[in-house]
Amino acid sequence: MLTLMTRTSRNARRTAGRVVGAALMLMSPLALRAQEPSLRAERTVEYKPGQTATLGAKVGAVNVLTVEFSERTHVTGGLSTVITGPTQSETVMTVRAHIVAENPSDKEWQVSFTVEYLDKDGKLIDRASKKGSWEGESKALDLDHPLLSYVLPLIAEVRIKMEAKLD
């Protein structure tokens, strides 16, 4: 009887060991993926021109720190500007998203930013995108986007989508 219980408990321990081993093998890829930096991030901030908002996102090796919005009068360019001087339009304003990011690694990473201007209900007003590259540096990226002046008071939030890739 003692021999039967010893064999049964040995078999139970072996089976439990196999189950735990199988579970660890299945979970290890998930644990490795959790340690890898994400290549995508999304943040939504309040639209307050002249105030810096913290993003605190990491895409690849790039740390996206802050964004600041400013509204600028749209100045037309081209040959007519050279001849007659700059003219200002009252119907169009340029919204600048000044994004500060850093890459402490020595590898060059490219980040694509998509800035979506949303109203108070979260509905899309307009969107703009731009790419920037960072290699062992901290620098800013300015994304300028012309918008109709009457739309600016309707902007409540800005969603910023970021996607990184090794360049």
C-alpha positions in Angstrom: 0.0 0.0 0.0 2.9 2.4 0.8 4.5 1.6 -2.5 1.2 2.4 -4.3 0.9 5.8 -2.6 4.5 6.6 -3.4 4.1 5.8 -7.0 0.9 7.8 -7.2 2.4 10.8 -5.6 5.4 10.6 -7.9 3.1 10.4 -10.9 1.1 13.4 -9.6 4.3 15.4 -9.1 5.5 14.5 -12.6 2.2 15.5 -14.1 2.1 18.8 -12.1 5.7 19.5 -13.2 4.8 18.9 -16.9 1.7 21.2 -16.6 3.8 24.0 -15.0 6.5 23.5 -17.6 4.0 23.7 -20.5 2.4 26.8 -19.0 5.8 28.5 -18.7 6.6 27.7 -22.3 3.3 29.2 -23.4 3.8 32.3 -21.3 7.4 33.0 -22.1 6.7 34.6 -25.5 4.1 36.9 -23.9 6.6 37.9 -21.2 9.3 38.6 -23.8 6.8 40.7 -25.8 5.9 42.7 -22.7 9.6 43.6 -22.2 10.0 44.9 -25.8 9.3 48.6 -26.4 6.1 49.3 -28.2 6.3 50.7 -31.7 2.9 52.5 -31.3 1.4 54.8 -28.8 -1.6 57.2 -28.6 -2.2 60.1 -26.3 -5.1 62.5 -26.1 -4.5 66.0 -24.6 -6.7 69.1 -24.1 -6.3 71.7 -26.7 -4.8 74.7 -24.9 -2.7 76.9 -27.1 0.4 78.3 -25.4 0.5 75.6 -22.7 2.8 72.6 -22.7 1.1 69.2 -22.3 3.1 66.1 -21.1 2.8 63.1 -23.4 5.1 60.7 -21.7 5.0 58.1 -24.5 7.8 55.8 -25.6 7.7 54.4 -29.2 10.7 52.3 -30.1 13.7 53.9 -28.4 12.2 57.4 -28.8 10.7 59.1 -25.7 8.0 61.6 -26.8 8.0 64.1 -23.9 5.7 67.1 -24.6 3.6 68.9 -27.1 2.7 72.6 -27.2 0.1 74.1 -29.6 0.2 77.6 -31.0 -2.0 79.5 -33.4 -0.4 81.6 -36.1 -1.8 83.8 -38.8 -1.4 82.1 -42.1 0.9 84.0 -44.4 0.7 83.2 -48.1 3.9 82.6 -49.9 5.3 82.3 -53.4 6.3 84.8 -56.1 3.5 87.2 -55.2 4.9 87.5 -51.6 8.3 88.5 -53.0 6.7 91.2 -55.3 3.9 92.6 -53.0 5.0 91.5 -49.6 3.2 89.0 -47.3 -0.5 89.1 -47.0 -2.5 87.7 -44.1 -5.7 85.8 -44.5 -8.4 86.4 -41.9 -10.1 83.1 -42.7 -7.1 80.7 -42.3 -4.9 80.2 -39.2 -2.0 77.8 -38.9 -1.9 75.5 -35.9 1.6 74.4 -34.9 2.1 71.3 -32.8 5.6 71.7 -31.3 6.6 68.1 -30.2 9.7 67.5 -28.1 11.2 64.0 -28.2 14.5 62.3 -27.4 16.4 59.1 -28.4 19.1 58.1 -26.0 20.3 55.2 -28.3 22.8 55.4 -31.1 20.4 53.9 -33.6 18.3 56.1 -35.8 14.5 55.8 -35.2 11.8 57.4 -37.4 8.5 58.3 -35.8 5.4 59.1 -37.7 3.0 61.5 -35.9 -0.7 61.8 -36.7 -2.4 64.7 -35.0 -6.2 64.6 -34.9 -8.1 67.7 -33.9 -11.4 66.7 -32.1 -14.5 68.6 -31.0 -16.1 68.3 -27.5 -17.9 65.2 -28.6 -14.7 63.5 -29.7 -15.6 63.8 -33.4 -12.8 64.4 -35.9 -12.5 68.0 -37.2 -9.2 67.5 -39.2 -5.9 65.6 -39.1 -2.3 66.2 -40.1 0.8 64.0 -40.1 4.5 64.3 -40.3 7.6 62.1 -39.8 10.8 62.9 -37.9 14.0 61.0 -37.2 16.1 60.9 -33.9 19.5 59.4 -33.4 21.1 59.9 -30.0 19.6 63.3 -29.6 16.8 65.4 -28.2 15.1 67.8 -30.5 11.7 69.2 -31.5 9.5 68.6 -34.4 7.0 71.3 -35.6 3.9 70.1 -37.4 2.1 73.1 -39.0 -1.4 72.7 -40.3 -3.7 75.3 -41.8 -7.3 75.4 -40.4 -10.2 77.7 -41.1 -10.4 80.3 -38.3 -14.0 79.6 -37.4 -13.0 76.0 -36.6 -10.4 76.8 -33.9 -12.9 77.5 -31.1 -14.5 74.1 -31.8 -11.3 72.1 -31.0 -11.5 70.6 -27.5 -8.9 67.8 -27.6 -6.1 66.6 -29.8 -5.3 62.9 -30.3 -1.7 62.2 -31.2 -0.9 58.8 -32.7 2.8 57.8 -32.9 4.4 55.0 -34.8 8.1 54.2 -34.7 10.4 52.2 -36.9 14.1 51.6 -37.0 15.5 53.6 -39.8 
